């Protein structure tokens, strides 16, 4: 299958999911406007206006900007809480628009107000914003203090989304400090709390930050995987801003590994989403990156045209960092066309922009590019000056991985100067890095950079060859003498060895044949069970009931619930079809299937029962894998045959725990129980089938992987013989993707 087509499949589903929400957008906007109109009192009016502004942030960025400006102008400075809320929201929109000066100005105005704020939720956001302000100013010490205060308040508030947001900021801080382990620990914490919150946007945001951290430390495959996951969640939340941003970042990663067709596809997707929400900044940044794809293909005219179009948009927005990035790209395009005067001018303009925002990492990148211009002009001393400046800055700020690209260029400069010793020194630094970074390895580049080192070794090799040939001749003479003296013994040993090889070969062939037969039987059995499981999941009664519920919502003109139910239903069907045939799937996917199924059933039965899914913190959702949909039949039994919708206070609980290197899954409900369901023959047959399939799956796993998994079922209330408790014990397996 064409890789581009394969990549387009998940995007197609994203479009379908997004489309299902668009019907209700106009209604949501009307409700929010009505809430603003009906609000009484300054505080309530402000909260209603901010809610409307946040809706526009994800649908029409220009309206969000005008709303934020209106709120900021009308905010009463005498009311500290309302004034700070207005500043924080205005800063939030300025950050999206790339107006860093306005963002920093808003935070500076809010800093003196912190002592007068009594609202803990506002205090958490304010501390995080002030910490981020110090982070942008490279003041890591003060940033850490504010983040720690935010963490303390967020933990006390038990607001999972605010805790997650705080840990995201702390992860970024450690990333800027090049502390890989700590940054990953805090993104894991952020994701853990984001999953407990009801906000899909914060979960997508946490995954995106995790992707940024992986990319920062050179783990591009993991970065793309996390961003694609974030992309799917953003589509479910219908957050078009996130969809535009995440698509662009995936495109950047694809271009890094020279997947130019895929990069172009994602950049164009980003531009399309940006246009939908009138986000000129994301549109311009998408054009900037698209220009580099044309540049990589040597389509220089198209690259220049696209990049210059981006500059026109960014100048209107006054996006300083965006303009710096785009002028830097323009310089790269002109440099490769040997337009060195234009390239130098472009790089100088980029430096002016980056220096005005004190963006040290980007300044280092421009210095590197200026050095390459001087290198191509043969001005090697000037080249070394700028290249060394780039390294000095990067040693203090930014990703250390980028230093090695500069080492490569310095090696080439010293080679041109005839300084072989220094050339080899910097070449070795670069090669040492390349050996440990398979993602960005390129055979052609390594061959070019290794040529200087190999030429130096060649002379020594030639001088030692004559000695080597003489030694080989002596060894041959000695060997011939030994062979002559032991010919008979060697002949005997030869025949014995041949006989042993034949016997061993026959044994291997027989053993392989038997093993292959066992494997074929196992695969056939697994395939049969997979089909049985798929048929069980695709229960026609469930599908018929789901369609009936959707039809009833449509008759009642309930577009919100019908869209919600339909998106969940289509996502559930897709997950089942995609994962039923797999031997193992990530625990996160299993949980998503359960959440979609339970949410639909709860909606179907008009909220007449509750459910809860818990995962112990010491279980890694991303890497832990389990057999697909091993829990779903028991969930279905609890709802359909345990008749939870008829029980007052009906509930179902699913928990995943780590017990002695085993994954234990507990499923509990307070339905009518096994004894009560025996009166229904159909229920009895269905339960037996579910238990039989699950027991067979566990037995197969035990045989295949030499484990001791099990399945136990008992009454939840043993006295009344009601409810059901199911314990599934599986080996704890983790599968980590290669970095």
N, C-alpha and C positions, 0 to 999 in steps of 0.2 A: 504493500500500500504506500502511496506517495506520502512522505513525512509531512508535507504541508497540509494534505487532506486530513491526516490523523490529528494534527494540531487544531484543525478547524472544527473537529467534532465537538470538543468541549465548549468552544466559543459559540457554536450553534445553539447548544443547550443554554448558554448564558443569555443569548438573545431571546430565546423562548421564555426563560424565567423572568427576564426584565420586562418583556412585553406583557406578561400577565398582570404586572403591577400598574402599568400606565393608565388602565381604565379608571383606577381609583384616585389618581393624582389630583385631578381637578377638584374632586370632592374634598380631599384632605386640605387643599389650599383654601377652599371656601370655609371649612370648619375653623381653620386657624385664623383667618381674617375675622370671622364672626366672634371668635374668642377675644381677639384684640378689641373689637368694637364693644363687646359686652363687659369687658374687664372694668373693675372699679378700684380706684386707689393706685398710686404711683407704682408700688411694688408689683402688683398683679398685672398692670398694663405692660410694664417692662418685661416681665416673665413671658407674657403672651407674645410680645414683639420678638423676643429672642427665639422663642419656639418657631415662629413664622420664618425668621431669618435663617434658622438652622435647616428648615425645610427647603428654603431657596438655595442653601449652600450645596445641596445634593441635586437640585433640579435646574436652577437658573442663577448662576454665580453673580451676574450683574445685578440682579434684584437683591441678592444677599448683601452685596457691597453697599447698595443704596440704603437698604434697611439698617445695616450696621452704622452707616454714617448718620442717618436720621436719629438712631438711638443715642449715639455718642453726643450729638449736638443738643438733644433735649434732656439728657441726664442731669439731674439736680446734684451739684457737688456737695450740697449740705447733707444729703442722704448718702452717707459713705458706702453702704452696702450696694445700693442701686448704681451708684457711680462706678464702683469697682466692677460690678457685673457688666456694665456697658463697655468699660475699657477692655475687659477680657474678651468679650464677644467681638469687638471691633478688631482687637489684635489677632484673634483667630481667623477672621476674614482676610486681614492684611497679609498674614502668613501664607494663606492659600493663593493670594494674588501675587506673591513674591515681593511685596513692598516691605523690605526688611527695615528700612528707616522708620516707617510708620509703626511697624510692629514693636520695635525697641522703644519708640517714644511712648506708646501706650503702656508698656510694662513699667517704664521709668516713672510715669505719672501714678501708677498703681502702687509702687513700692512703699511710699510713705504712708499709705492708707492701711497697711497690713495690721497695725496695732489696734485699729478701730473696728476690725471685722470680728464678729462673734459667731457668724454662721460657719460651722465646721466644713460643710461641703464647698462653700466659696473659698474658704481658707486653703483647702487642699489644692484646688485649681490654681489659686494665686501663688502658693508656694512652688508648685510645679512650673508655673510660667516664669517666676523670678529665677528659679534654678536654671531653666532653659535660657533665659536672658544672659546669665553668667556663663553658661556653656558656650553660647555664640561668641562671647567676649573672651573665651579661652581661660576663664577664671574658674578652674575646676574645684578649687577648695570651697569657695562660697556656693557653687552649684550643689556640691555634695551636701552641705548643711541644709539647704532648702529642700532638697529631695528627701533627706532623712526626716525632716519635720513633716513633710507631706505624707511620707510612709507611716509615721506614727499616728497622724490624724486619720488617714484612710483606713488603717487597720482597726482603729477604735470605732470608726463609723460603720464597718462591715459592709461597705458599698463595694461590691466586687469590681465594678467597672472602674471606679476611682483607684482602687488598689492596683488593678492591671495597668492603668495609665501611668501611675507613679513608677511602677517597676520598669515600664518602657523607657521612661526618661533616665532612670538609673542605668539601664542597659546601654543606652546611647552614650552616657558619660564614660562608662568603662570601655566602650568601643573607641572613643576618641583618645583614650589613654592607652590604646592598643593592648588592653587586658582581655584577651579572647575568652578565657574560662569564665570570668566574672560576668562579662556581657551575655554569654550564653545562659548562665545560671539565672540571671534576672529576666531574660526573655522567656525562659521556661516558666518562671514564677508568674510572669505577666499572663502568659497563655493559660496557665492553670486557673487563675482567677477570672480571666475573660470567658472561659468556657462555663463558669458558674453563673455568669451574668446573663441577662436576657438580651443584651445588645450584640447583634451580629457585627455591627460596625467596629466595635472595640476589638472583637475577636479577629476580624480581617486586618485591622490596624496592627495588632500584635504580631500576626503572622508576617505582615509586610516588613515590620521592623526586624523580625528575625531573619527575613530574606536579605535585608540591607546589611545586617551584621555578617551573615555568611559570605556575601559578596565582598564586603570590606576586607575579610580575611582570606579571600581567594577561593572560597568553596562555591563555585558558580553553579554546579549541578544542584546542590542543596538550596541555593538561593532561588533558582528558577522553580524548583518543586514547591517551596513555601509560598512564592508569589502566585503560582497557579492555584494553590489551595485558597489563598486570600481572595483571588479573583472570583472563584466559585461562591464564596461566602458573600462577597460584595454584590454579586448578581442576585443572590437570594434576598439581600437587604435592599436591592434596587438603588444602591449608592453609586450614581454615575460618576461622581468625582473620583471615588476610589477605583472604579473600573478604568477610568482614563489614566490615572497615575500608575496603577499596577501593570497595565498593558505596556506602558512606556518603559517601565523598569525591566520587564521581561525582555522587551526588545533590545535594551542596552546589553543585557546578559547574552542574548543570542548573537549580537554583533561581536561581542568580546571573543566568542569561540567560533566566529566567522560563519555562522549560520545566517547568511545575508537574506535569503528568501523569508525565513521565519522572522527575522528582525524587522524587515519591511512590513510584513503582515501585522505584527503587534503594534508598530508605530502608527500604521494607518487606522488600526482599531482605536488606539488612544486618541487620535485626532478626531475620529467620528464621535466618540463619547464626549470629548471636549466641546465640539460644536453643538451637540444636543443640549448641553447645560450652559452654553455661552461662556465657557471658561477659556478666555483668550490666552492665558498663560500656559495651560496644558497644551493648547493647540500649538502655540509657538515653540514650546519645548519639543513637542512631537516632530515639528518641522525641522528643528535643529538636528535631532538625532536621525531623521530620515535623510537629511543632507549628507550625513556621514556614510550611510549605506550607499548612496549614489557615488560618493567619493571612493569607497572601497571597490566599486565596480568600474572605476576609472571614467565615470560619466560626469566629468568635471563641470560642464555647463549646467546640467541639472542640479548638481550639488550646490553650485554658487547661487543659482536662482532660488532654491529652497531655503538656503541659509539667510540670504538677504531678505527674503519675505519674513522670516522669523524675527530678524532684527527690527523691522518696521513695527511689528506688533509689540515686541518687548519694550521698545522706546516709548510707546504710548502708555504702557503699564508702569514704566519706571522700575522694571525688575532688574536691579543692578547685577545680582548673581547670574540671572539668566542671560543678560547681555554679555557679561564676562565670558560665560561658557560658549556663547554663540560666536563672539569675536575670536575666541581661541580656536574654535573649529574652522572658522573662515581662514585663519592664519595657516592651519594645517593644509587646507585645500590649496591655497596659493603657494605654500612652500613646495608641495609635490609637483606643481607646475613650473617650479623654478622662478616664480615671481617673488624674489626675496625681499624687495623693497616693500611690496604690498603686504607680504607675510609679517615682516618686522613691525609694520604699522598696526596690523591687526592684533599682534601679540601685545604691543605696547598699550593699545586701547583696552585689551582684556585685563592687563595689569592695573590700569587706572581704576577699573570697576572693582576688581577683587580687593585692591588695597583700601578702597573706600569702605568695604564691609569687613576688612581685616580677615579675609578668608585665606588663611595660611596654606591650607592644603591645595587650593586652586592656584595660589601664587606659585607654589613649588612646581605645579604642573606646567604653568606658562614659562617659568624659567627653563625647565627641561626643553620645551619646544623652541625657545629662543636659542638655546645652545645647539639644537639640531640645525637651525638655519645657518648659524656661523660655521658649523661643521661642513655643511654642503657648500658653503662659499670658500672653504679652505682657510678660514680665520680660526685656527685651532686654539690659540690662547684665549680669545674671547669665548669660544665654545666651552672650554674647560671652566672659565670663570662662572658662567651661568649654570653649567651642569653641577658644579660644586655647591653653588648657592642653593640649588634645588635640593640636593642631598642634605645640606645643613638644616633646612627648614623641615624636611620630611622626618628627620631624626627626632624632632620635637613634636611635630604635628602631623596628623593624617596617617594613612595606611602605610605601614612599613614595606608592604609588598611592592609598592610603586617605586621604591628606591632602586630595586634591581634592574628596572628598565633603564634607569639612568646609568647604572654601572655598565650596561651593555654598550651604550653610546660612548661613554668615557673610554672603554676598551678600544673601540674603533678609532677614536681620536688619537690615543697614544700609539696605536698601530701606524696611523698616517704620519705621526711625528717620528716614527722609527724607534720609539721607546718600547722595545719588546717586553722588558721586565714588567713595567707597569701595565702594559696592555694585557699580559697574561694574568697579572694579579686581579684586575677588575673582571676579566673574562671568567676566572675561576670563581669569584664571588657570585657572578651571574649564573654560572652553570650549577653551583651548589644549590642555589635557590630553585633552578629549573628541575633538578633531580627530585626535589621534594614537592613539586607542584605540577602534577600530571595534567591538570585542567588546561593550563595555558601552554603546554609543551607544543613545540612545532619543530618537526624534523628538519625542515629546510633552514629555519633560523639557527638552530643549534649547529647544523653543518657549517653554515657561514662563519658563526662566531668561534667554532672549534678549529677552523682552518689554520689560524695563526699558531695555536698550541701544537697542532699536529705537524706543521712544517718544522717547528723547533725540535720536535722529537725525532723527525725523520733522519737527520744527520747522525744522531747517536745510534739509531737503529742500524744504519748502513755500516757504521764502524764496528758494530758488534756481530754482524752477520758472518764475517769471515771466520771468527773464532767459533761461532755456532756450527758452521759447516764442518770444520775440522773435528769438533767433538762428535758430531753425528756420524762421521766416517769411522771414528774409533769405536763408537758404540755398535755400529753395524758389523764390524769385524769380530768384536767380542761376542755378539749375538750369534753370528754364523758358527763360531767355534762351539758354543754351548749347544746349539741345535744339532750339530753333527754328533756330539757325544751322548746326547739323550734322545735320539730319534725314536728308538723303539719304545721307550717309556712314554714319550709324548703321543705316539700313535695309539697306544693302549688307552691313555687318558682321554684322547680325542673321542675314541669310540664310546667310552663310558659316558662322557659328557653329552655326546649326541643322543645316546639312548635316554639319559635323564631328561634332556630337553624335550625329546619326543613324548615321553611319559608325562612330563609336566605340562606340555602343550595340550595333550589330549585331556588332562585333568582340568585345565583352565577352560577349554572349549566346552566340556561337559558341564562344568560348574557355571559358566556363563550362560549356557543354554537353559539350565534349570532356573537360574536367577532371572533370566529374561522372561521365562514362562510365568514365574511367580509375579514379576513386575507387571506383565500384561494382564494377568488376572486381577491384580490389585487395581490397575488403572481402569479396567472394565468395571470393576465393582464400584470404584469411586465415581466413574461416569454415570453408572446407573443410579447411585445414591444422589449425585448432583441433580440428575433429571427428576428423581423422586422429590428431592428437596425443592427444586424449582416449581414443580407442579403443586407442591404443598403450599409454597409461598403465594403462588398465583391462584389462590383459592377463588373460584368463580363467584361464590357467594359474597366474598369480601369485595371483589371488583364490582359486582352488581349493586351491592349496598352503597359503595363509594359513588358510583354513578348516580344512584338515586338521591344521595345527599346533595351532590353538585346540582342535580336537576331541581331539587327543592329550593336551593339558594337562588337559582336563576329565576324560578317562578316568583320568588319573594323579592326579586330585584336587589338581592343582597350581594353587590359586586365585590365587596371587600372579602367576605367569608368565602364566596365562590372562588375568587382568585387565589386566596390563601390555601383553600382545600385542594384546588386543582394543581398548584405549584408543588405542594407537598406530595400529592398523589403521583405526579409525573416524575418527581425526583426519586420517590420510593421505588417506582417501577424500574427506573433506570439503574438504581443501585442494585436491585435484585438481579436484573438481567446481566449487569456487568460483573457481579461478584459471585454468583451462584456456582460457576464452574471452577473457581479458584480454590486451591487447597487451603491457603491462609490469606487473610486480609488484615489491614491495620485495625487495631482496637478502636481507633477513632472513627473509622468507617462503620464498624459494627454498631457503635453508639449512635452515629447519625441515622442508621437504618431504624434503630429502636425509637429514637426521638421522633422521626417522621411518622412511623407507624402509630405510636402512642398518641401523638398530637392529632392525627386524623381520627383515630377512634374516639378520643375525648371530644373532639368537635362533633363527630357523628352522634354520640350519645348525649349531646347538650351539656357537657361539663358535669356529668353525674358521677364521675370518679376522678381521683387524683393519681398522679404517678411521680416517681422520683428515681433518678439515675445517679449513682454515686461511684466515684473512682478514687481509690486511695492515691495520695500525692506521690508515693514512691513508685507508682506505675507510670511508665512513659508511654503516653497515648500514641506518639508518632511512630515508635519503633516496635512496641509490643504487637504481636500478631496472634489471631485466633482463627479457628475454622469459621467460614462465613455463615451468618444467620443461625448459629447454634442455639441462640436463646429465643429467637422469634416464635417457634411453635408453642413454647410454654407461655409466652406473653399472650398469644392468640387464645390458648386454652383458658387462661385466667379471665380474659374479657368475654369471649364468646360463650364458654361453657361454665365458667365460674360466676357468670351473670353479675359482674361488678356494678353494672348500671342499675341493678335492682336493689343493691345493698346501700343502706344509709351509711355515709362515710366510707364508701368503697375506695380502696387504694391498691396500688401495685408498686412494689419497690424492687429495683434491680441494682445490685452493688457488685463491684469488681475489686477483689482484694488479693494481695500477695501473701501466700502461706507456704513457707518452706520451699522456695523455688517452684511453687505451683501457683497457677492462677485459679482462684476459687470464685465462682459466679453464684450469687444468691438471688433467687427470684421468689418473692413473697407476695401473696395477695390474701384478702379477707373475704373471698367470694363464698359460694355455697359449699365448696369443697368437693373432694372426690366422692364421698358418699352421696351427696346431693345430686351430683351430675350422673350417677349410675342409673338414675331413673330415665335418663335420655340415652337410648341405645346409640344414636348417631354420635353423641358426645363421647360415649365410651369408645367407639371404634376410632374416632378421630384422635383421642388422646393416646390410645394404644399405638397407633401408627406413628405419632410424633415421638413417643418414647422409644419405639423400636428403631426408628431412623437414627435418633441421637445416640442410642446405645451402640448401634453398628458403627457409626462414625467414630465414636470414642474408642471402640475395640480396634478399628483399623489403624487409628493413630497410635494406640498402644503397641500393636504389632510392628508397625512401620518404624517407630522411633524409640521402641523399648521404654515406654513410659507407663505410668500407673494412673491414668485418668479414670474418672468414675462419674456415675449419675445416681443421685439419691433423691427420693420424693417422700414427703411426709405431710401430715396435717399441720396447718398453721396454729389452729387452736385444737389441741389434742383432746381436751375435755368435751368440747361441743362437736368435734369432728368437722370443723368448718375451715375454710381457707386452705391454701396449699403453700408448702415450702419446697423449693427445688434447689438442690446443690449440685452444680456441675464443677468437677475438678479437672483442670487441664494443665499440661506442662507449660510453664512460663517461657515463651519464646520471644526473642527480639531479633529483628532483622534491620540492620542499619544500611542505608544506601551508601555507595562509595562516594567520597568527596571528590 
